Amino acid sequence: MKYRLMDILACPMCKHFHLDLYVFQEKEYQKREPNEKIPLCEIYCSYKNVEVKEMANPPCFECIKKEIVEGLLVCPSCNRWYPIIDEIPRMLPDKLRKKDDLDFLRKYKDKIPQKVLDSGLPFNLKNP
C-alpha cells in the first residue's frame, strides 16, 4: 500500500478521516520518481504523520519509493482496526470480517496499541 493512499482513506463504518497508521513492514523501490506536482498528497502526509499545509518541504521523493507490506489502520473515532496484508488494506465492514483477523492481532501484538488489543472492533484479544 502506498503511503499517499492515506490521504483519501476513511473508516468505512463511521467515515472518520484520517486513520492512524502503524507500519510493521515496508519495501523500498529505489528507482521510483514522482510524475506529478509536489506535494503528491493534498490533505494529510501519513509518511510524516502531519497535515500537508504544515510542511515546508514535503518528503514526496522519499515517500514515493516506499510500500507498506504489513501494517494496521486504526480509526481513532470508533476504534475499528483494519489490517494491511501483502500490501493490501483490508477495509471491510464488520459483517464481512472474519475472526481469522485475530491471527493478525496475535502475530503483531507487540506492535499494536493496547487499546486495539483490548477493545478494538469488531474483534479484539480480550473478547474474541
C-alpha positions in Angstrom: 0.0 0.0 0.0 1.3 3.4 -0.8 1.6 5.9 2.0 -0.2 8.5 -0.1 -3.4 6.4 -0.1 -3.9 7.5 3.5 -4.7 11.0 2.0 -8.1 9.6 0.8 -8.9 6.6 3.2 -11.6 7.0 5.8 -13.2 4.5 8.1 -15.9 2.5 6.2 -18.1 2.3 9.3 -18.1 5.8 10.8 -16.5 7.7 7.9 -13.8 9.3 10.1 -10.8 10.8 8.3 -7.8 10.4 8.9 -6.9 6.9 10.1 -4.0 6.1 12.3 -1.3 4.1 10.5 1.1 1.6 12.1 3.7 0.2 9.7 5.2 -3.2 10.6 7.0 -4.0 7.4 7.8 -1.9 4.3 9.5 -2.3 0.9 11.6 0.2 -0.9 11.7 0.7 -4.7 14.8 2.9 -5.4 14.0 3.8 -9.0 10.6 5.4 -8.4 10.3 9.1 -9.0 7.2 11.3 -8.7 5.5 12.1 -12.1 3.2 14.6 -10.6 3.5 18.0 -8.9 4.8 18.1 -5.3 3.2 17.6 -2.8 1.5 14.4 -4.0 -0.9 14.4 -1.1 -3.5 17.1 -0.8 -4.5 17.0 2.9 -2.5 14.6 5.1 1.0 13.2 4.8 1.0 9.8 6.6 4.7 9.3 5.9 5.4 12.1 8.3 2.1 12.0 10.2 1.3 15.6 9.6 -1.1 17.9 7.7 0.4 18.8 4.3 -0.2 22.5 4.9 2.2 22.4 7.9 5.1 21.1 5.9 7.7 23.4 4.3 9.4 20.6 2.3 7.2 17.5 1.7 9.2 14.3 1.6 7.5 13.1 -1.6 10.8 11.9 -3.3 11.4 9.7 -0.3 7.8 8.5 0.3 7.1 7.5 -3.3 9.8 4.8 -3.1 8.1 3.1 -0.1 5.3 0.5 0.0 3.7 -0.7 3.2 3.7 -4.5 3.1 2.3 -5.3 6.6 0.6 -2.8 8.9 -2.5 -1.7 10.7 -5.1 1.1 10.1 -7.0 2.2 13.2 -9.9 4.6 13.3 -9.4 6.9 16.3 -13.2 7.7 16.4 -14.8 4.2 16.6 -11.7 2.1 17.5 -12.1 -0.2 14.5 -8.9 -1.7 13.0 -8.1 -2.9 9.6 -5.1 -5.0 8.7 -2.7 -4.3 5.8 -1.6 -7.7 4.5 0.6 -8.3 1.4 0.4 -4.6 0.6 -3.5 -4.5 0.6 -5.6 -2.7 3.1 -8.5 -4.9 4.1 -11.2 -2.4 5.0 -14.3 -4.5 5.1 -17.5 -3.6 7.1 -18.0 -5.6 10.3 -20.5 -8.1 9.0 -18.0 -9.2 6.3 -15.0 -9.5 8.6 -13.8 -12.9 9.7 -12.4 -14.0 13.0 -9.2 -15.0 11.1 -8.3 -11.4 11.5 -7.5 -12.2 15.1 -4.4 -14.2 13.9 -3.1 -10.8 12.6 -3.6 -9.3 16.0 -1.7 -12.1 17.7 1.1 -12.0 15.2 1.8 -8.3 15.8 0.6 -7.9 19.3 3.9 -6.4 20.5 3.5 -3.6 17.9 -0.2 -2.9 18.2 -1.6 -0.3 20.6 -3.0 -1.9 23.8 -6.4 -0.2 23.2 -6.9 -2.1 19.9 -5.8 -5.4 21.5 -8.2 -5.0 24.4 -11.2 -3.2 22.9 -10.7 -2.9 19.2 -13.7 -3.5 16.9 -15.1 -5.8 15.5 -12.8 -8.2 17.3 -10.1 -8.0 20.0 -7.9 -10.3 22.0 -9.8 -9.8 25.3 -13.2 -10.7 23.8 -12.7 -12.8 20.7 
